[in-house]
């Protein structure tokens, strides 16, 4: 069986923002985490594009291998700025709190 590795994400445009918090990462995650769109068109603009991780764990989280030119390993204080309520301006009705773990 061939196992394929996958990045955590890449910027579809230069205003992309994605955060992983308290997330188990299986070994399918590429060691570098997030990647640029391509070498010729990275779509990563400092101060606009933002990819971050906080408290990731498991075999797919390899902090020393993360591509810090594309992503930021967040401190607790930085991660606390990204909550469901802050991102959506309240708790959206479409989140199934019976299955979602928020916190």
N, CA, C and O atoms as CSV, one atom per row, in Angstrom:
chain,resi,resn,atom,element,x,y,z
A,1,UNK,N,N,0.830,-1.173,0.000
A,1,UNK,CA,C,0.000,0.000,0.000
A,1,UNK,C,C,0.884,1.249,0.000
A,1,UNK,O,O,1.864,1.328,0.740
A,2,UNK,N,N,0.523,2.219,-0.838
A,2,UNK,CA,C,1.260,3.474,-0.922
A,2,UNK,C,C,0.536,4.508,-0.077
A,2,UNK,O,O,-0.661,4.737,-0.253
A,3,UNK,N,N,1.261,5.129,0.835
A,3,UNK,CA,C,0.693,6.197,1.644
A,3,UNK,C,C,1.147,7.517,1.059
A,3,UNK,O,O,2.336,7.730,0.822
A,4,UNK,N,N,0.200,8.391,0.831
A,4,UNK,CA,C,0.525,9.709,0.287
A,4,UNK,C,C,0.429,10.747,1.402
A,4,UNK,O,O,-0.494,10.722,2.216
A,5,UNK,N,N,1.387,11.645,1.421
A,5,UNK,CA,C,1.379,12.709,2.418
A,5,UNK,C,C,0.706,13.944,1.831
A,5,UNK,O,O,0.697,14.149,0.617
A,6,UNK,N,N,0.154,14.746,2.702
A,6,UNK,CA,C,-0.591,15.927,2.277
A,6,UNK,C,C,-0.182,17.123,3.137
A,6,UNK,O,O,0.097,16.972,4.326
A,7,UNK,N,N,-0.147,18.326,2.522
A,7,UNK,CA,C,0.124,19.516,3.330
A,7,UNK,C,C,-1.108,19.883,4.157
A,7,UNK,O,O,-2.208,19.399,3.893
A,8,UNK,N,N,-0.916,20.730,5.143
A,8,UNK,CA,C,-2.047,21.240,5.915
A,8,UNK,C,C,-2.898,22.179,5.073
A,8,UNK,O,O,-4.090,22.343,5.335
A,9,UNK,N,N,-2.304,22.785,4.079
A,9,UNK,CA,C,-3.010,23.696,3.192
A,9,UNK,C,C,-2.024,24.515,2.401
A,9,UNK,O,O,-0.814,24.457,2.619
A,10,UNK,N,N,-2.571,25.283,1.472
A,10,UNK,CA,C,-1.774,26.225,0.693
A,10,UNK,C,C,-2.686,27.386,0.326
A,10,UNK,O,O,-3.904,27.215,0.272
A,11,UNK,N,N,-2.123,28.564,0.073
A,11,UNK,CA,C,-2.961,29.741,-0.164
A,11,UNK,C,C,-3.613,29.734,-1.547
A,11,UNK,O,O,-2.921,29.710,-2.565
A,12,UNK,N,N,-4.936,29.754,-1.579
A,12,UNK,CA,C,-5.659,29.881,-2.855
A,12,UNK,C,C,-5.523,31.292,-3.389
A,12,UNK,O,O,-5.540,31.509,-4.600
A,13,UNK,N,N,-5.388,32.251,-2.489
A,13,UNK,CA,C,-5.085,33.631,-2.870
A,13,UNK,C,C,-4.238,34.227,-1.754
A,13,UNK,O,O,-4.036,33.590,-0.720
A,14,UNK,N,N,-3.743,35.442,-1.956
A,14,UNK,CA,C,-2.803,36.002,-0.974
A,14,UNK,C,C,-3.479,36.464,0.315
A,14,UNK,O,O,-2.784,36.883,1.241
A,15,UNK,N,N,-4.813,36.403,0.409
A,15,UNK,CA,C,-5.520,36.785,1.634
A,15,UNK,C,C,-5.961,35.564,2.432
A,15,UNK,O,O,-6.823,35.674,3.304
A,16,UNK,N,N,-5.385,34.413,2.149
A,16,UNK,CA,C,-5.744,33.179,2.848
A,16,UNK,C,C,-5.336,33.231,4.313
A,16,UNK,O,O,-4.264,33.724,4.661
A,17,UNK,N,N,-6.222,32.706,5.171
A,17,UNK,CA,C,-5.941,32.586,6.600
A,17,UNK,C,C,-6.444,31.221,7.041
A,17,UNK,O,O,-7.584,30.852,6.759
A,18,UNK,N,N,-5.600,30.477,7.728
A,18,UNK,CA,C,-5.985,29.154,8.231
A,18,UNK,C,C,-5.222,28.886,9.512
A,18,UNK,O,O,-4.015,29.115,9.596
A,19,UNK,N,N,-5.953,28.392,10.520
A,19,UNK,CA,C,-5.361,28.108,11.828
A,19,UNK,C,C,-5.750,26.692,12.246
A,19,UNK,O,O,-6.911,26.301,12.121
A,20,UNK,N,N,-4.799,25.939,12.733
A,20,UNK,CA,C,-5.064,24.644,13.363
A,20,UNK,C,C,-4.742,24.805,14.846
A,20,UNK,O,O,-3.643,25.228,15.208
A,21,UNK,N,N,-5.711,24.464,15.706
A,21,UNK,CA,C,-5.491,24.537,17.155
A,21,UNK,C,C,-5.871,23.206,17.783
A,21,UNK,O,O,-6.910,22.623,17.473
A,22,UNK,N,N,-4.997,22.736,18.680
A,22,UNK,CA,C,-5.298,21.534,19.460
A,22,UNK,C,C,-5.711,20.369,18.554
A,22,UNK,O,O,-6.720,19.708,18.796
A,23,UNK,N,N,-4.930,20.136,17.529
A,23,UNK,CA,C,-5.304,19.182,16.486
A,23,UNK,C,C,-4.351,17.993,16.440
A,23,UNK,O,O,-3.130,18.149,16.423
A,24,UNK,N,N,-4.944,16.798,16.422
A,24,UNK,CA,C,-4.155,15.582,16.216
A,24,UNK,C,C,-3.789,15.507,14.745
A,24,UNK,O,O,-4.654,15.655,13.882
A,25,UNK,N,N,-2.521,15.279,14.451
A,25,UNK,CA,C,-2.021,15.158,13.090
A,25,UNK,C,C,-1.502,13.743,12.876
A,25,UNK,O,O,-0.537,13.323,13.514
A,26,UNK,N,N,-2.146,13.015,11.976
A,26,UNK,CA,C,-1.661,11.669,11.656
A,26,UNK,C,C,-0.412,11.784,10.783
A,26,UNK,O,O,-0.007,12.885,10.409
A,27,UNK,N,N,0.187,10.651,10.467
A,27,UNK,CA,C,1.423,10.666,9.682
A,27,UNK,C,C,1.187,10.989,8.206
A,27,UNK,O,O,2.131,10.959,7.417
A,28,UNK,N,N,-0.040,11.294,7.822
A,28,UNK,CA,C,-0.308,11.689,6.439
A,28,UNK,C,C,0.080,13.148,6.177
A,28,UNK,O,O,0.192,13.564,5.023
A,29,UNK,N,N,0.286,13.924,7.249
A,29,UNK,CA,C,0.642,15.340,7.111
A,29,UNK,C,C,2.109,15.468,6.714
A,29,UNK,O,O,2.985,14.860,7.330
A,30,UNK,N,N,2.366,16.272,5.672
A,30,UNK,CA,C,3.753,16.535,5.276
A,30,UNK,C,C,4.512,17.189,6.432
A,30,UNK,O,O,3.949,18.020,7.144
A,31,UNK,N,N,5.768,16.829,6.626
A,31,UNK,CA,C,6.542,17.411,7.723
A,31,UNK,C,C,6.585,18.939,7.695
A,31,UNK,O,O,6.615,19.566,8.754
A,32,UNK,N,N,6.588,19.558,6.499
A,32,UNK,CA,C,6.676,21.017,6.428
A,32,UNK,C,C,5.356,21.714,6.743
A,32,UNK,O,O,5.336,22.938,6.864
A,33,UNK,N,N,4.253,20.978,6.881
A,33,UNK,CA,C,2.970,21.595,7.225
A,33,UNK,C,C,2.354,22.297,6.030
A,33,UNK,O,O,2.031,21.655,5.030
A,34,UNK,N,N,2.189,23.614,6.125
A,34,UNK,CA,C,1.631,24.399,5.024
A,34,UNK,C,C,2.674,24.566,3.932
A,34,UNK,O,O,3.877,24.531,4.192
A,35,UNK,N,N,2.197,24.749,2.708
A,35,UNK,CA,C,3.102,24.960,1.578
A,35,UNK,C,C,2.651,26.189,0.786
A,35,UNK,O,O,1.502,26.618,0.892
A,36,UNK,N,N,3.567,26.749,-0.007
A,36,UNK,CA,C,3.224,27.840,-0.918
A,36,UNK,C,C,2.417,27.258,-2.080
A,36,UNK,O,O,2.422,26.046,-2.296
A,37,UNK,N,N,1.730,28.117,-2.822
A,37,UNK,CA,C,0.940,27.666,-3.966
A,37,UNK,C,C,1.856,26.981,-4.980
A,37,UNK,O,O,1.570,25.865,-5.416
A,38,UNK,N,N,2.939,27.631,-5.355
A,38,UNK,CA,C,3.942,27.058,-6.252
A,38,UNK,C,C,5.218,27.877,-6.099
A,38,UNK,O,O,5.206,28.941,-5.481
A,39,UNK,N,N,6.308,27.385,-6.655
A,39,UNK,CA,C,7.570,28.122,-6.581
A,39,UNK,C,C,7.492,29.440,-7.356
A,39,UNK,O,O,8.024,30.456,-6.908
A,40,UNK,N,N,6.831,29.425,-8.519
A,40,UNK,CA,C,6.737,30.622,-9.354
A,40,UNK,C,C,5.703,31.620,-8.840
A,40,UNK,O,O,5.837,32.826,-9.046
A,41,UNK,N,N,4.673,31.110,-8.171
A,41,UNK,CA,C,3.609,31.967,-7.648
A,41,UNK,C,C,3.245,31.497,-6.238
A,41,UNK,O,O,2.271,30.766,-6.062
A,42,UNK,N,N,4.025,31.914,-5.227
A,42,UNK,CA,C,3.805,31.394,-3.875
A,42,UNK,C,C,2.490,31.838,-3.233
A,42,UNK,O,O,1.944,31.117,-2.398
A,43,UNK,N,N,1.968,33.017,-3.611
A,43,UNK,CA,C,0.729,33.569,-3.044
A,43,UNK,C,C,0.814,33.774,-1.534
A,43,UNK,O,O,-0.200,33.697,-0.841
A,44,UNK,N,N,1.986,34.029,-1.035
A,44,UNK,CA,C,2.192,34.298,0.383
A,44,UNK,C,C,2.692,35.735,0.500
A,44,UNK,O,O,3.786,36.065,0.041
A,45,UNK,N,N,1.871,36.586,1.123
A,45,UNK,CA,C,2.209,37.995,1.286
A,45,UNK,C,C,2.328,38.286,2.783
A,45,UNK,O,O,1.335,38.200,3.506
A,46,UNK,N,N,3.534,38.631,3.259
A,46,UNK,CA,C,3.695,38.930,4.683
A,46,UNK,C,C,2.698,39.994,5.146
A,46,UNK,O,O,2.495,41.004,4.473
A,47,UNK,N,N,2.086,39.752,6.291
A,47,UNK,CA,C,1.108,40.675,6.838
A,47,UNK,C,C,-0.302,40.509,6.282
A,47,UNK,O,O,-1.229,41.166,6.754
A,48,UNK,N,N,-0.479,39.640,5.284
A,48,UNK,CA,C,-1.801,39.412,4.696
A,48,UNK,C,C,-2.149,37.924,4.725
A,48,UNK,O,O,-3.170,37.535,5.293
A,49,UNK,N,N,-1.312,37.101,4.120
A,49,UNK,CA,C,-1.508,35.654,4.165
A,49,UNK,C,C,-1.097,35.179,5.550
A,49,UNK,O,O,-0.060,35.598,6.064
A,50,UNK,N,N,-1.904,34.300,6.167
A,50,UNK,CA,C,-1.525,33.844,7.502
A,50,UNK,C,C,-1.940,32.397,7.723
A,50,UNK,O,O,-3.119,32.053,7.639
A,51,UNK,N,N,-0.961,31.565,8.003
A,51,UNK,CA,C,-1.186,30.178,8.372
A,51,UNK,C,C,-0.553,29.966,9.733
A,51,UNK,O,O,0.592,30.362,9.952
A,52,UNK,N,N,-1.279,29.347,10.646
A,52,UNK,CA,C,-0.744,29.142,11.982
A,52,UNK,C,C,-1.157,27.815,12.579
A,52,UNK,O,O,-2.143,27.198,12.177
A,53,UNK,N,N,-0.374,27.403,13.547
A,53,UNK,CA,C,-0.625,26.161,14.285
A,53,UNK,C,C,-0.364,26.398,15.753
A,53,UNK,O,O,0.567,27.107,16.136
A,54,UNK,N,N,-1.213,25.787,16.571
A,54,UNK,CA,C,-0.979,25.831,18.007
A,54,UNK,C,C,-1.363,24.493,18.624
A,54,UNK,O,O,-2.451,23.973,18.375
A,55,UNK,N,N,-0.483,23.956,19.410
A,55,UNK,CA,C,-0.736,22.749,20.185
A,55,UNK,C,C,-1.127,21.551,19.308
A,55,UNK,O,O,-1.942,20.719,19.705
A,56,UNK,N,N,-0.536,21.480,18.118
A,56,UNK,CA,C,-0.725,20.286,17.290
A,56,UNK,C,C,0.053,19.146,17.928
A,56,UNK,O,O,1.044,19.372,18.622
A,57,UNK,N,N,-0.398,17.926,17.690
A,57,UNK,CA,C,0.288,16.775,18.268
A,57,UNK,C,C,0.058,15.549,17.394
A,57,UNK,O,O,-0.800,15.560,16.511
A,58,UNK,N,N,0.817,14.507,17.639
A,58,UNK,CA,C,0.725,13.277,16.868
A,58,UNK,C,C,1.900,13.145,15.923
A,58,UNK,O,O,2.734,14.047,15.834
A,59,UNK,N,N,1.974,12.018,15.210
A,59,UNK,CA,C,3.127,11.750,14.345
A,59,UNK,C,C,3.263,12.712,13.165
A,59,UNK,O,O,4.350,12.829,12.599
A,60,UNK,N,N,2.198,13.395,12.783
A,60,UNK,CA,C,2.262,14.346,11.674
A,60,UNK,C,C,2.704,15.737,12.075
A,60,UNK,O,O,2.894,16.601,11.219
A,61,UNK,N,N,2.871,15.966,13.378
A,61,UNK,CA,C,3.353,17.271,13.817
A,61,UNK,C,C,4.840,17.178,14.085
A,61,UNK,O,O,5.278,16.516,15.026
A,62,UNK,N,N,5.600,17.841,13.254
A,62,UNK,CA,C,7.054,17.857,13.385
A,62,UNK,C,C,7.514,19.312,13.394
A,62,UNK,O,O,7.880,19.863,12.355
A,63,UNK,N,N,7.493,19.919,14.558
A,63,UNK,CA,C,7.767,21.350,14.698
A,63,UNK,C,C,9.067,21.767,14.010
A,63,UNK,O,O,9.107,22.801,13.343
A,64,UNK,N,N,10.105,20.992,14.161
A,64,UNK,CA,C,11.410,21.359,13.594
A,64,UNK,C,C,11.399,21.363,12.070
A,64,UNK,O,O,12.264,21.982,11.449
A,65,UNK,N,N,10.431,20.681,11.457
A,65,UNK,CA,C,10.360,20.598,10.000
A,65,UNK,C,C,9.375,21.582,9.375
A,65,UNK,O,O,9.313,21.695,8.151
A,66,UNK,N,N,8.604,22.296,10.201
A,66,UNK,CA,C,7.596,23.202,9.664
A,66,UNK,C,C,8.247,24.319,8.863
A,66,UNK,O,O,9.314,24.814,9.226
A,67,UNK,N,N,7.599,24.711,7.770
A,67,UNK,CA,C,8.093,25.755,6.879
A,67,UNK,C,C,7.672,27.112,7.434
A,67,UNK,O,O,6.582,27.598,7.131
A,68,UNK,N,N,8.525,27.718,8.237
A,68,UNK,CA,C,8.167,28.965,8.900
A,68,UNK,C,C,8.202,30.174,7.960
A,68,UNK,O,O,7.904,31.290,8.385
A,69,UNK,N,N,8.559,29.968,6.694
A,69,UNK,CA,C,8.414,31.055,5.720
A,69,UNK,C,C,6.967,31.135,5.247
A,69,UNK,O,O,6.560,32.129,4.647
A,70,UNK,N,N,6.189,30.082,5.519
A,70,UNK,CA,C,4.783,30.040,5.127
A,70,UNK,C,C,3.868,30.071,6.344
A,70,UNK,O,O,2.792,30.666,6.286
A,71,UNK,N,N,4.271,29.448,7.434
A,71,UNK,CA,C,3.393,29.379,8.605
A,71,UNK,C,C,4.092,29.837,9.875
A,71,UNK,O,O,5.316,29.958,9.938
A,72,UNK,N,N,3.257,30.090,10.895
A,72,UNK,CA,C,3.722,30.519,12.208
A,72,UNK,C,C,3.303,29.494,13.241
A,72,UNK,O,O,2.140,29.091,13.279
A,73,UNK,N,N,4.232,29.069,14.079
A,73,UNK,CA,C,3.880,28.254,15.236
A,73,UNK,C,C,3.499,29.243,16.339
A,73,UNK,O,O,4.343,29.975,16.856
A,74,UNK,N,N,2.219,29.246,16.683
A,74,UNK,CA,C,1.653,30.265,17.559
A,74,UNK,C,C,1.951,30.023,19.029
A,74,UNK,O,O,2.071,28.882,19.475
A,75,UNK,N,N,2.068,31.115,19.772
A,75,UNK,CA,C,2.109,31.034,21.225
A,75,UNK,C,C,0.663,30.898,21.712
A,75,UNK,O,O,-0.271,31.084,20.932
A,76,UNK,N,N,0.476,30.579,22.976
A,76,UNK,CA,C,-0.872,30.489,23.533
A,76,UNK,C,C,-1.594,31.825,23.397
A,76,UNK,O,O,-2.778,31.852,23.058
A,77,UNK,N,N,-0.917,32.907,23.651
A,77,UNK,CA,C,-1.526,34.231,23.559
A,77,UNK,C,C,-1.988,34.526,22.131
A,77,UNK,O,O,-3.081,35.053,21.924
A,78,UNK,N,N,-1.162,34.187,21.159
A,78,UNK,CA,C,-1.556,34.383,19.760
A,78,UNK,C,C,-2.740,33.491,19.406
A,78,UNK,O,O,-3.688,33.947,18.766
A,79,UNK,N,N,-2.695,32.230,19.815
A,79,UNK,CA,C,-3.773,31.282,19.499
A,79,UNK,C,C,-5.092,31.705,20.121
A,79,UNK,O,O,-6.152,31.468,19.543
A,80,UNK,N,N,-5.040,32.329,21.297
A,80,UNK,CA,C,-6.265,32.770,21.976
A,80,UNK,C,C,-7.027,33.832,21.186
A,80,UNK,O,O,-8.209,34.062,21.444
A,81,UNK,N,N,-6.368,34.478,20.233
A,81,UNK,CA,C,-7.038,35.467,19.388
A,81,UNK,C,C,-7.940,34.815,18.338
A,81,UNK,O,O,-8.761,35.492,17.720
A,82,UNK,N,N,-7.793,33.513,18.137
A,82,UNK,CA,C,-8.564,32.794,17.125
A,82,UNK,C,C,-9.536,31.835,17.809
A,82,UNK,O,O,-9.185,30.696,18.117
A,83,UNK,N,N,-10.746,32.304,18.039
A,83,UNK,CA,C,-11.811,31.468,18.586
A,83,UNK,C,C,-12.965,31.470,17.587
A,83,UNK,O,O,-13.040,32.343,16.722
A,84,UNK,N,N,-13.848,30.509,17.706
A,84,UNK,CA,C,-15.016,30.454,16.822
A,84,UNK,C,C,-15.811,31.752,16.944
A,84,UNK,O,O,-16.221,32.337,15.941
A,85,UNK,N,N,-16.022,32.189,18.167
A,85,UNK,CA,C,-16.817,33.403,18.390
A,85,UNK,C,C,-16.162,34.646,17.798
A,85,UNK,O,O,-16.844,35.499,17.230
A,86,UNK,N,N,-14.842,34.750,17.929
A,86,UNK,CA,C,-14.149,35.915,17.381
A,86,UNK,C,C,-14.128,35.890,15.855
A,86,UNK,O,O,-14.286,36.930,15.216
A,87,UNK,N,N,-13.937,34.723,15.275
A,87,UNK,CA,C,-13.878,34.614,13.819
A,87,UNK,C,C,-15.241,34.885,13.194
A,87,UNK,O,O,-15.331,35.584,12.185
A,88,UNK,N,N,-16.315,34.332,13.789
A,88,UNK,CA,C,-17.645,34.450,13.199
A,88,UNK,C,C,-18.523,35.517,13.854
A,88,UNK,O,O,-19.669,35.698,13.442
A,89,UNK,N,N,-18.018,36.221,14.853
A,89,UNK,CA,C,-18.825,37.236,15.517
A,89,UNK,C,C,-19.943,36.638,16.358
A,89,UNK,O,O,-21.018,37.227,16.475
A,90,UNK,N,N,-19.696,35.481,16.937
A,90,UNK,CA,C,-20.687,34.747,17.727
A,90,UNK,C,C,-20.642,33.282,17.342
A,90,UNK,O,O,-19.864,32.883,16.475
A,91,UNK,N,N,-21.478,32.478,17.988
A,91,UNK,CA,C,-21.505,31.046,17.681
A,91,UNK,C,C,-22.487,30.781,16.536
A,91,UNK,O,O,-23.692,30.972,16.701
A,92,UNK,N,N,-21.985,30.343,15.381
A,92,UNK,CA,C,-22.871,30.078,14.250
A,92,UNK,C,C,-23.811,28.901,14.524
A,92,UNK,O,O,-23.417,27.917,15.150
A,93,UNK,N,N,-25.034,29.007,14.059
A,93,UNK,CA,C,-26.042,27.961,14.267
A,93,UNK,C,C,-25.678,26.665,13.545
A,93,UNK,O,O,-26.125,25.590,13.943
A,94,UNK,N,N,-24.869,26.756,12.487
A,94,UNK,CA,C,-24.563,25.563,11.705
A,94,UNK,C,C,-23.522,24.662,12.360
A,94,UNK,O,O,-23.290,23.556,11.870
A,95,UNK,N,N,-22.899,25.083,13.427
A,95,UNK,CA,C,-21.947,24.216,14.132
A,95,UNK,C,C,-22.713,23.274,15.020
A,95,UNK,O,O,-23.477,23.705,15.884
A,96,UNK,N,N,-22.513,21.980,14.812
A,96,UNK,CA,C,-23.195,20.947,15.600
A,96,UNK,C,C,-22.429,20.756,16.890
A,96,UNK,O,O,-21.418,20.055,16.934
A,97,UNK,N,N,-22.930,21.397,17.952
A,97,UNK,CA,C,-22.235,21.312,19.234
A,97,UNK,C,C,-22.363,19.935,19.879
A,97,UNK,O,O,-21.731,19.679,20.904
A,98,UNK,N,N,-23.163,19.049,19.303
A,98,UNK,CA,C,-23.235,17.684,19.780
A,98,UNK,C,C,-22.037,16.858,19.358
A,98,UNK,O,O,-21.724,15.849,19.989
A,99,UNK,N,N,-21.363,17.277,18.296
A,99,UNK,CA,C,-20.207,16.530,17.806
A,99,UNK,C,C,-18.922,17.357,17.802
A,99,UNK,O,O,-17.829,16.798,17.884
A,100,UNK,N,N,-19.043,18.678,17.709
A,100,UNK,CA,C,-17.861,19.532,17.656
A,100,UNK,C,C,-17.272,19.730,19.043
A,100,UNK,O,O,-18.000,19.868,20.026
A,101,UNK,N,N,-15.965,19.743,19.110
A,101,UNK,CA,C,-15.270,20.047,20.358
A,101,UNK,C,C,-14.663,21.418,20.188
A,101,UNK,O,O,-13.752,21.610,19.384
A,102,UNK,N,N,-15.172,22.376,20.950
A,102,UNK,CA,C,-14.700,23.758,20.831
A,102,UNK,C,C,-14.122,24.181,22.160
A,102,UNK,O,O,-14.753,24.055,23.209
A,103,UNK,N,N,-12.916,24.681,22.091
A,103,UNK,CA,C,-12.312,25.163,23.328
A,103,UNK,C,C,-10.839,25.003,23.339
A,103,UNK,O,O,-10.186,25.365,24.318
